[in-house]
């Protein structure tokens, strides 16, 4: 077997899910990712870490070596290695293995905080699961398609928070030390209009409470806007995945693009795929 055919077979298994071997590879990798994230979470518990530190370290290095081997295989078999390395999933794969190796460079006690930060970064391995869930890919595409609308919305919220924060500073600062500056008042406004309400800063004047009431009502009226934007885009994505194809038996119209039979009654659908391609 030639080297090119070996690379093609590895590529088909690692990057494809249309073969039994590819599905088994994906399933095994999903389990490894989940277990590795569980190990990272257990390591953050002091009682577990103090009793099983050596075991946790051994498991972590085992997972790191597995992910490193997978990362190198993906680079080796990909037709354009540079494209994979700088892709979203390529960067996620790199982030999943890099912290363990970087932690070796910061072994001194003075770098303990950096080591802990690098260890926590390993939790980003869970992002690798996005690659294996079609619905997650659809959600990611919807978010990317909505990014400009969401950016405009956040700019509007920031302007609104600046206005309310400035008003609260003018009203409350002479009587309330909590509103000591406009940035701190803007922080209060963002916490308020997002309905979080930490309660660390509260208005005490009547006028300030009236402004706060207006900010709360404004927050309730706009908090669902990003959800509506993404939901609308999700509906468009879902419709684009379906083909308006009439079933002659039951009249059902919405079917997947590659559907050969009606999803309601099982009747064979008319073959119009080639006609669509020609059009």
Secondary structure, 3 states (H helix, E strand, C coil): CCHHHHHHHHHHHHHCCCCHHHHHHHHHHHHHHHHHHHHHHHHCCHHHHHHHHHHHHHHHHHHHHHHHHHHHHHHHHCCCHHHHHCCHHHHHHHHHHHHHHHHCCCCCHHHHHHHHHHHHHHHHHHHHHHHHCHHHHHHHHHHHHCHHHHHHHHHHHHHHHHHHHHHHHHHHCCCCCCCCCHHHHHHHHHHHHCCCCCCCCCCCCHHHHHHHHHHHHHHHHHCCHHHHHHHHHHHHHHHHCEEECCCCCCCCCEEECCCCECCCCCCECCCCHHHHHHC
